[in-house]
Amino acid sequence: MDSDIKWGLFWIWTVLVFFFAITIGNDVSSAQTYTGTEISISGLQTIVIDAETATVQAGSPDFFVLRQANELIVGMPSQPPLGSELDTYFTFGPQQVSGGKWVFESGSAALNISSSEPISVTKLPLDGIWTGVFAIALLVWGCVSLIGSMVFD
């Protein structure tokens, strides 16, 4: 194959990987906001409850702790959901908690957040997510570039 075509394909591949890394990075690093009186979210991100108080109920097969200034949400051992094959399960609430920034100190959980008035809950992106996205993109770029150089040689 002609050298100019090889370099052209290499640069097209490089631009595509860079473009997809930026696109995926923007998607996973943006805050997601949910609004309503009944909000269900899961994950291990920091959340911000935009209300004075809200009722929180949480569950997970793994132990979890969320912390906010002077409050903790701690998963306590309980019976797994009906029909579940899990041996262990941890739950919290339903219980009223203060609004504000809640940080997962340990584990992750499915959260049900409710209020009599509409509230907003924002999931903040994980710290260091851009590093992970670009590390994966670099790995994919390098592997495919190496394979391409062997195939087109």
Contact map, one row per residue, 1 for C-alpha under 8 A:
111011000000000000000000000000000000000000000000000000000000000000000000000000000000000000000000000000000000000000000000000000000000000000000000000000011
111111000000000000000000000000000000000000000000000000000000000000000000000000000000000000000000000000000000000000000000000000000000000000000000000000000
111111100000000000000000000000000000000000000000000000000000000000000000000000000000000000000000000000000000000000000000000000000000000000000000000000000
011111110000000000000000000000000000000000000000000000000000000000000000000000000000000000000000000000000000000000000000000000000000000000000000000000000
111111111000000000000000000000000000000000000000000000000000000000000000000000000000000000000000000000000000000000000000000000000000000000000000000000000
111111111100000000000000000000000000000000000000000000000000000000000000000000000000000000000000000000000000000000000000000000000000000000000000000000010
001111111110000000000000000000000000000000000000000000000000000000000000000000000000000000000000000000000000000000000000000000000000000000000000000000000
000111111111000000000000000000000000000000000000000000000000000000000000000000000000000000000000000000000000000000000000000000000000000000000000000000000
000011111111100000000000000000000000000000000000000000000000000000000000000000000000000000000000000000000000000000000000000000000000000000000000000000000
000001111111110000000000000000000000000000000000000000000000000000000000000000000000000000000000000000000000000000000000000000000000000000000000100000000
000000111111111000000000000000000000000000000000000000000000000000000000000000000000000000000000000000000000000000000000000000000000000000000000000000000
000000011111111100000000000000000000000000000000000000000000000000000000000000000000000000000000000000000000000000000000000000000000000000000000000000000
000000001111111110000000000000000000000000000000000000000000000000000000000000000000000000000000000000000000000000000000000000000000000000001000000000000
000000000111111111000000000000000000000000000000000000000000000000000000000000000000000000000000000000000000000000000000000000000000000000001000000000000
000000000011111111100000000000000000000000000000000000000000000000000000000000000000000000000000000000000000000000000000000000000000000000000000000000000
000000000001111111110000000000000000000000000000000000000000000000000000000000000000000000000000000000000000000000000000000000000000000000000000000000000
000000000000111111111000000000000000000000000000000000000000000000000000000000000000000000000000000000000000000000000000000000000000000010001000000000000
000000000000011111111100000000000000000000000000000000000000000000000000000000000000000000000000000000000000000000000000000000000000000010000000000000000
000000000000001111111110000000000000000000000000000000000000000000000000000000000000000000000000000000000000000000000000000000000000000000000000000000000
000000000000000111111111000000000000000000000000000000000000000000000000000000000000000000000000000000000000000000000000000000000000000000000000000000000
000000000000000011111111100000000000000000000000000000000000000000000000000000000000000000000000000000000000000000000000000000000000110010000000000000000
000000000000000001111111110000000000000000000000000000000000000000000000000000000000000000000000000000000000000000000000000000000000000000000000000000000
000000000000000000111111111000000000000000000000000000000000000000000000000000000000000000000000000000000000000000000000000000000000000000000000000000000
000000000000000000011111111100000000000000000000000000000000000000000000000000000000000000000000000000000000000000000000000000000000100000000000000000000
000000000000000000001111111110000000000000000000000000000000000000000000000000000000000000000000000000000000000000000000000000001100100000000000000000000
000000000000000000000111111111000000000000000000000000000000000000000000000000000000000000000000000000000000000000000000000000000000000000000000000000000
000000000000000000000011111111000000000000000000000000000000000000000000000000000000000000000000000000000000000000000000000000000000000000000000000000000
000000000000000000000001111111000000000000000000000000000000000000000000000000000000000000000000000000000000000000000000000010001000000000000000000000000
000000000000000000000000111111100000000000000000000000000000000000000000000000000000000000000000000000000000000000000000000111001100000000000000000000000
000000000000000000000000011111110000000000000000000000000000000000000000000000000000000000000000000000000000000000000000000110000000000000000000000000000
000000000000000000000000000011111000000000000000000000000000000000000000000000000000000000000000000000000000000000000000011110000000000000000000000000000
000000000000000000000000000001111100000000000000000000000000000000000000000000000000000000000000000000000000000000000000011100000000000000000000000000000
000000000000000000000000000000111110000000000000000000000000000000000000000000000000000000000000000000000000000000000001111000000000000000000000000000000
000000000000000000000000000000011111001000000000000000000000000000000000000000000000000000000000000000000000000000000001110000000000000000000000000000000
000000000000000000000000000000001111101000000000000000000000000000000000000000000000000000000000000000000000000000000111100000000000000000000000000000000
000000000000000000000000000000000111111000000000000000000000000000000000000000000000000000000000000000000000000000001111000000000000000000000000000000000
000000000000000000000000000000000011111000000000000000000000000000000000000000000000000000000000000000000000000011111110000000000000000000000000000000000
000000000000000000000000000000000001111100000000000000000000000000000000000000000000000000000000000000000000000111100000000000000000000000000000000000000
000000000000000000000000000000000111111110000000000000000000000000000000000000000000000000000000000000000000001111000000100000000000000000000000000000000
000000000000000000000000000000000000011111000000000000000000000000000000000000000000000000000000000000000000011110000000000000000000000000000000000000000
000000000000000000000000000000000000001111100000000000000000000000000000000000000000000000000000000000000000011100000000000000000000000000000000000000000
000000000000000000000000000000000000000111110000000000000000000000000000000000000000000000000000000000000001111000000000000000000000000000000000000000000
000000000000000000000000000000000000000011111000000000000000000000000000000000000000000000000000000000000001110000000000000000000000000000000000000000000
000000000000000000000000000000000000000001111100000000000000000000000000000000000000000000000000000000010011100000000000000000000000000000000000000000000
000000000000000000000000000000000000000000111110000000000000000000000000000000000000000000000000000000110000000000000000001111000000000000000000000000000
000000000000000000000000000000000000000000011111000000000000000000000000000000000000000000000000000011110000000000000000001111000000000000000000000000000
000000000000000000000000000000000000000000001111100000000000000000000000000000000000000000000000000011100000000000000000111100000000000000000000000000000
000000000000000000000000000000000000000000000111110000000000000000000000000000000000000000000000001111000000000000000000111100000000000000000000000000000
000000000000000000000000000000000000000000000011111001000000000000000000000000000000000000000000001111000000000000000011110000000000000000000000000000000
000000000000000000000000000000000000000000000001111100000000000000000000000000000000000000000000001100000000000000000011100000000000000000000000000000000
000000000000000000000000000000000000000000000000111111000000000000000000000000000000000000000000011100000000000000000011000000000000000000000000000000000
000000000000000000000000000000000000000000000000011111000000000000000000000000000000000000000000011100000000000000000000000000000000000000000000000000000
000000000000000000000000000000000000000000000000001111100000000000000000000000000000000000000001111000000000000000100000000000000000000000000000000000000
000000000000000000000000000000000000000000000000101111110000000000000000000000000000000000000001111000000000000011100000000000000000000000000000000000000
000000000000000000000000000000000000000000000000000011111000000000000000000000000000000000000111100000000000000011100000000000000000000000000000000000000
000000000000000000000000000000000000000000000000000001111100000000000000000000000000000000011111100000000000001111000000000000000000000000000000000000000
000000000000000000000000000000000000000000000000000000111110000000000000000000000000000000111110000000000000001110000000000000000000000000000000000000000
000000000000000000000000000000000000000000000000000000011111000000000000001000000000000000111100000000000000111100000000000000000000000000000000000000000
000000000000000000000000000000000000000000000000000000001111100000000000001000000000000011110000000000000000111000000000000000000000000000000000000000000
000000000000000000000000000000000000000000000000000000000111111100000000001000000000000011100000000000000001110000000000000000000000000000000000000000000
000000000000000000000000000000000000000000000000000000000011111000000000000000010000010111000000000000000000000000000000000000000000000000000000000000000
000000000000000000000000000000000000000000000000000000000001111100000000000000000000000111000000000000000011100000000000000000000000000000000000000000000
000000000000000000000000000000000000000000000000000000000001111110000000011100000000000011000000000000000111000000000000000000000000000000000000000000000
000000000000000000000000000000000000000000000000000000000001011111000000011000000000000001000000000000011111100000000000000000000000000000000000000000000
000000000000000000000000000000000000000000000000000000000000001111100001111000000000000000000000000000011111000000000000000000000000000000000000000000000
000000000000000000000000000000000000000000000000000000000000000111110001110000000000000000000000000001111100000000000000000000000000000000000000000000000
000000000000000000000000000000000000000000000000000000000000000011111111100000000000000000000000000001111000000000000000000000000000000000000000000000000
000000000000000000000000000000000000000000000000000000000000000001111111000000000000000000000000000111100000000000000000000000000000000000000000000000000
000000000000000000000000000000000000000000000000000000000000000000111110000000000000000000000000000000000000000000000000000000000000000000000000000000000
000000000000000000000000000000000000000000000000000000000000000000111111000000000000000000000000000000000000000000000000000000000000000000000000000000000
000000000000000000000000000000000000000000000000000000000000000000111111100000000000000000000000110000000000000000000000000000000000000000000000000000000
000000000000000000000000000000000000000000000000000000000000000011110111110000000000000000000000000000000000000000000000000000000000000000000000000000000
000000000000000000000000000000000000000000000000000000000000000011100011111000000000000000010000000000000000000000000000000000000000000000000000000000000
000000000000000000000000000000000000000000000000000000000000001111000001111100000000000000110000000000000000000000000000000000000000000000000000000000000
000000000000000000000000000000000000000000000000000000000111001110000000111110000000000001110000000000000000000000000000000000000000000000000000000000000
000000000000000000000000000000000000000000000000000000000000001000000000011111000000000001110000000000000000000000000000000000000000000000000000000000000
000000000000000000000000000000000000000000000000000000000000000000000000001111100000000111100000000000000000000000000000000000000000000000000000000000000
000000000000000000000000000000000000000000000000000000000000000000000000000111110000000111100000000000000000000000000000000000000000000000000000000000000
000000000000000000000000000000000000000000000000000000000000000000000000000011111000000111000000000000000000000000000000000000000000000000000000000000000
000000000000000000000000000000000000000000000000000000000000100000000000000001111101111111000000000000000000000000000000000000000000000000000000000000000
000000000000000000000000000000000000000000000000000000000000000000000000000000111111000000000000000000000000000000000000000000000000000000000000000000000
000000000000000000000000000000000000000000000000000000000000000000000000000000011111000000000000000000000000000000000000000000000000000000000000000000000
000000000000000000000000000000000000000000000000000000000000000000000000000000001111100000000000000000000000000000000000000000000000000000000000000000000
000000000000000000000000000000000000000000000000000000000000000000000000000000011111110000000000000000000000000000000000000000000000000000000000000000000
000000000000000000000000000000000000000000000000000000000000000000000000000000010011111000000000000000000000000000000000000000000000000000000000000000000
000000000000000000000000000000000000000000000000000000000000100000000000000000010001111110000000000000000000000000000000000000000000000000000000000000000
000000000000000000000000000000000000000000000000000000000000000000000000000000010000111110000000000000000000000000000000000000000000000000000000000000000
000000000000000000000000000000000000000000000000000000000000110000000000000011110000011111000000000000000000000000000000000000000000000000000000000000000
000000000000000000000000000000000000000000000000000000000011111000000000000011110000011111100000000000000000000000000000000000000000000000000000000000000
000000000000000000000000000000000000000000000000000000000011111100000000001111110000000111110000000000000000000000000000000000000000000000000000000000000
000000000000000000000000000000000000000000000000000000001111000000000000011111000000000011111000000000000000000000000000000000000000000000000000000000000
000000000000000000000000000000000000000000000000000000011110000000000000111100000000000001111110000000000000000000000000000000000000000000000000000000000
000000000000000000000000000000000000000000000000000000011100000000000000000000000000000000111110000000000000000000000000000000000000000000000000000000000
000000000000000000000000000000000000000000000000000000111100000000000000000000000000000000011111000000000000000000000000000000000000000000000000000000000
000000000000000000000000000000000000000000000000000000111000000000000000000000000000000000011111100000000000000000000000000000000000000000000000000000000
000000000000000000000000000000000000000000000000000011110000000000000000000000000000000000000111110000000000000000000000000000000000000000000000000000000
000000000000000000000000000000000000000000000000000011110000000000000010000000000000000000000011111000000000000000000000000000000000000000000000000000000
000000000000000000000000000000000000000000000000001111000000000000000010000000000000000000000001111100000000000000000000000000000000000000000000000000000
000000000000000000000000000000000000000000000001111111000000000000000000000000000000000000000000111110000000000000000000000000000000000000000000000000000
000000000000000000000000000000000000000000000001111100000000000000010000000000000000000000000000011111000000000000000000000000000000000000000000000000000
000000000000000000000000000000000000000000000111100000000000000000010000000000000000000000000000001111100000000000000000000000000000000000000000000000000
000000000000000000000000000000000000000000000111100000000000000001110000000000000000000000000000000111110000000000000000000000000000000000000000000000000
000000000000000000000000000000000000000000001110000000000000000001110000000000000000000000000000000011111000000000000000000000000000000000000000000000000
000000000000000000000000000000000000000000011100000000000000000111100000000000000000000000000000000001111111000000000000000000000000000000000000000000000
000000000000000000000000000000000000000000000000000000000000000111100000000000000000000000000000000000111110000000000000000000000000000000000000000000000
000000000000000000000000000000000000000000000000000000000000001111000000000000000000000000000000000000011111000000000000000000000000000000000000000000000
000000000000000000000000000000000000000000010000000000000000011110000000000000000000000000000000000000011111100000000000000000000000000000000000000000000
000000000000000000000000000000000000000001110000000000000001011110000000000000000000000000000000000000010111110000000000000000000000000000000000000000000
000000000000000000000000000000000000000001110000000000000111010100000000000000000000000000000000000000000011111000000000000000000000000000000000000000000
000000000000000000000000000000000000000111100000000000000111000000000000000000000000000000000000000000000001111100000000000000000000000000000000000000000
000000000000000000000000000000000000001111000000000000011110000000000000000000000000000000000000000000000000111110000000000000000000000000000000000000000
000000000000000000000000000000000000011110000000000000011100000000000000000000000000000000000000000000000000011111000000000000000000000000000000000000000
000000000000000000000000000000000000111100000000000001111000000000000000000000000000000000000000000000000000001111100000000000000000000000000000000000000
000000000000000000000000000000000000111000000000000001110000000000000000000000000000000000000000000000000000000111110000000000000000000000000000000000000
000000000000000000000000000000000000110000000000000011100000000000000000000000000000000000000000000000000000000011111110000000000000000000000000000000000
000000000000000000000000000000000000100000000000000000000000000000000000000000000000000000000000000000000000000001111100000000000000000000000000000000000
000000000000000000000000000000000001100000000000000000000000000000000000000000000000000000000000000000000000000000111110000000000000000000000000000000000
000000000000000000000000000000000011100000000000000000000000000000000000000000000000000000000000000000000000000000111111000000000000000000000000000000000
000000000000000000000000000000000011100000000000111000000000000000000000000000000000000000000000000000000000000000101111100000000000000000000000000000000
000000000000000000000000000000001111000000000000111000000000000000000000000000000000000000000000000000000000000000000111110000000000000000000000000000000
000000000000000000000000000000001110001000000011110000000000000000000000000000000000000000000000000000000000000000000011111000000000000000000000000000000
000000000000000000000000000000111100000000000011100000000000000000000000000000000000000000000000000000000000000000000001111100000000000000000000000000000
000000000000000000000000000000111000000000001111000000000000000000000000000000000000000000000000000000000000000000000000111110000000000000000000000000000
000000000000000000000000000011110000000000001111000000000000000000000000000000000000000000000000000000000000000000000000011111000000000000000000000000000
000000000000000000000000000111100000000000001100000000000000000000000000000000000000000000000000000000000000000000000000001111101000000000000000000000000
000000000000000000000000000010000000000000001100000000000000000000000000000000000000000000000000000000000000000000000000000111111000000000000000000000000
000000000000000000000000000000000000000000000000000000000000000000000000000000000000000000000000000000000000000000000000000011111000000000000000000000000
000000000000000000000000000000000000000000000000000000000000000000000000000000000000000000000000000000000000000000000000000001111111000000000000000000000
000000000000000000000000100110000000000000000000000000000000000000000000000000000000000000000000000000000000000000000000000011111111100000000000000000000
000000000000000000000000100010000000000000000000000000000000000000000000000000000000000000000000000000000000000000000000000000011111110000000000000000000
000000000000000000000000000000000000000000000000000000000000000000000000000000000000000000000000000000000000000000000000000000011111111000000000000000000
000000000000000000000000000000000000000000000000000000000000000000000000000000000000000000000000000000000000000000000000000000011111111100000000000000000
000000000000000000001001100000000000000000000000000000000000000000000000000000000000000000000000000000000000000000000000000000001111111110000000000000000
000000000000000000001000000000000000000000000000000000000000000000000000000000000000000000000000000000000000000000000000000000000111111111000000000000000
000000000000000000000000000000000000000000000000000000000000000000000000000000000000000000000000000000000000000000000000000000000011111111100000000000000
000000000000000000000000000000000000000000000000000000000000000000000000000000000000000000000000000000000000000000000000000000000001111111110000000000000
000000000000000011001000000000000000000000000000000000000000000000000000000000000000000000000000000000000000000000000000000000000000111111111000000000000
000000000000000000000000000000000000000000000000000000000000000000000000000000000000000000000000000000000000000000000000000000000000011111111100000000000
000000000000000000000000000000000000000000000000000000000000000000000000000000000000000000000000000000000000000000000000000000000000001111111110000000000
000000000000000000000000000000000000000000000000000000000000000000000000000000000000000000000000000000000000000000000000000000000000000111111111000000000
000000000000110010000000000000000000000000000000000000000000000000000000000000000000000000000000000000000000000000000000000000000000000011111111100000000
000000000000000000000000000000000000000000000000000000000000000000000000000000000000000000000000000000000000000000000000000000000000000001111111110000000
000000000000000000000000000000000000000000000000000000000000000000000000000000000000000000000000000000000000000000000000000000000000000000111111111000000
000000000000000000000000000000000000000000000000000000000000000000000000000000000000000000000000000000000000000000000000000000000000000000011111111100000
000000000100000000000000000000000000000000000000000000000000000000000000000000000000000000000000000000000000000000000000000000000000000000001111111110000
000000000000000000000000000000000000000000000000000000000000000000000000000000000000000000000000000000000000000000000000000000000000000000000111111111000
000000000000000000000000000000000000000000000000000000000000000000000000000000000000000000000000000000000000000000000000000000000000000000000011111111100
000000000000000000000000000000000000000000000000000000000000000000000000000000000000000000000000000000000000000000000000000000000000000000000001111111110
000000000000000000000000000000000000000000000000000000000000000000000000000000000000000000000000000000000000000000000000000000000000000000000000111111111
000000000000000000000000000000000000000000000000000000000000000000000000000000000000000000000000000000000000000000000000000000000000000000000000011111111
000000000000000000000000000000000000000000000000000000000000000000000000000000000000000000000000000000000000000000000000000000000000000000000000001111111
100001000000000000000000000000000000000000000000000000000000000000000000000000000000000000000000000000000000000000000000000000000000000000000000000111111
100000000000000000000000000000000000000000000000000000000000000000000000000000000000000000000000000000000000000000000000000000000000000000000000000011111
